[in-house]
Structures are given as C-alpha cells and as structure tokens.
Amino acid sequence: MVLSVSKLIQALEPSATMAMAAKAKELKASGRTVYDLSLGEPDFPTPEHICQAAIDAMKAGHTHYTVASGIPELKRAVVEQYKARYGLSYPPQHVVISNGAKHAIHNALVAVLNPGDEVIIPAPYWVSYSELVKLTGAVPVIVHTDESNGFKLTPEAFRAAITPKTRMLLLCTPSNPTGTMYSRQ
Ligand SMILES: Cc1ncc(COP(=O)(O)O)c(C=O)c1O
C-alpha cells in the first residue's frame, strides 16, 4: 500500500531559504568560499552566559512539561518587556510562548482562518508566509510591490486585492527581505 500525505501537505512548496542553506553547506564542504545570506542566523556561537543558564535550568530540574501557554515567570517577563519597549500593557493571560516566529504565526493563522478565506501578502515576503497560510486551507493572495516606492504595499493595490473572502493582511515591518518599514500613516 502506498501511503500518501495529505492534499494540504502536497500543495506546500519546500522552503527556498532552507534549500539555499543546504546548497551553501554543500558548496562549503567542497572547499568553495561561500557567503551564505540564506538563514537569518547570527554568525557567532550562542554567548556563554546563555548556554550556562540553559545548563543551570536543566540541572535545577526544569526538564518537565510546562503550562501549555508558557512558564508564568517567562510570561511576566514578556509583559514587562512589551511595556518597557513599546509602551503596551497586556495581562500575562494574553501572552502565549512559542518555539519561534513560525510557530507563533501558525498558531495565529489556525486560530483565525477557515478554508477558502483569503490572506493578502505583499511580495517580496518571507518564504514561509504563503505556505503557513496554505496549511490552514486558506488562500494566499500575493500582491506585488516594486522598488520605485520602496517595496511598500500601496493603499490602491491593497484595496484592489480585497474581496468578500479577505480575512487577513500579513504585513511584516520591518520587512524580510526588503527592510521596508511602514509609517503609522
Ligand atoms: C520575517 C520572518 N518571519 C518569521 C521567521 C521565522 O522565525 P523562526 O525561526 O523564529 O520560526 C523569520 C526567520 O528568518 C523571518 O525572517
């Protein structure tokens, strides 16, 4: 019997950045000089005090399940950081800890989207956005931007992309990969 994966999984494109990173590793291993700009990772090892804190936490027994939405002390630290940095006040119940941005975006999309809903994504965009939307059964609506206006989504292009099925706009600012930042206006 051939076991096939779901239609949703079949519709996904492999990550272009992951493919580039694998290719860069392969070329490096063959002795070529490669400047790898694919994955957004620091080019230095994790600082010693962070590694030590992880080791100390494990030795202190923090190796078990936590509350699903995150460790209460960590959620309180997030609340304080958002208040200090952005002037935003949220109670800890409004904070959910995730394993990175992909996981957080996936949770947010799954919580809001239904199959057939449309999500407007200005391009160029970070490669996984469209695939994360497809995984919910919703439809990514890619709106192209151009260099002449700093790769910003214009109000006209945004309005033209809106249909009765539009449920969400996925706006990344500052943008990866263009660095474009939207003003409040
Ligand atoms: C704009 C953007 N969103 C999401 C992610 C994914 O982040 P994470 O690795 O924390 O899942 C990245 C990673 O480079 C990113 O650049």
The ligand as an SDF file (V2000), in Angstrom:
LIG
                    3D

 16 16  0  0  0  0  0  0  0  0999 V2000
   10.1090   37.6750    8.7470 C   0  0  0  0  0  0  0  0  0  0  0  0
   10.3220   36.3540    9.3970 C   0  0  0  0  0  0  0  0  0  0  0  0
    9.2640   35.7400    9.9490 N   0  0  0  0  0  0  0  0  0  0  0  0
    9.4210   34.5450   10.5630 C   0  0  0  0  0  0  0  0  0  0  0  0
   10.6670   33.9090   10.6360 C   0  0  0  0  0  0  0  0  0  0  0  0
   10.7870   32.5660   11.3220 C   0  0  0  0  0  0  0  0  0  0  0  0
   11.3100   32.7070   12.5500 O   0  0  0  0  0  0  0  0  0  0  0  0
   11.5930   31.4530   13.4890 P   0  0  0  0  0  0  0  0  0  0  0  0
   12.8810   30.8740   13.0200 O   0  0  0  0  0  0  0  0  0  0  0  0
   11.6870   32.0600   14.8630 O   0  0  0  0  0  0  0  0  0  0  0  0
   10.4520   30.4880   13.3670 O   0  0  0  0  0  0  0  0  0  0  0  0
   11.7730   34.5130   10.0630 C   0  0  0  0  0  0  0  0  0  0  0  0
   13.0860   33.8400   10.0960 C   0  0  0  0  0  0  0  0  0  0  0  0
   14.0370   34.2470    9.4820 O   0  0  0  0  0  0  0  0  0  0  0  0
   11.5950   35.7620    9.4350 C   0  0  0  0  0  0  0  0  0  0  0  0
   12.6210   36.3790    8.8650 O   0  0  0  0  0  0  0  0  0  0  0  0
  1  2  1  0
  2  3  1  0
  2 15  2  0
  3  4  2  0
  4  5  1  0
  5  6  1  0
  5 12  2  0
  6  7  1  0
  7  8  1  0
  8  9  2  0
  8 10  1  0
  8 11  1  0
 12 13  1  0
 12 15  1  0
 13 14  2  0
 15 16  1  0
M  END
$$$$
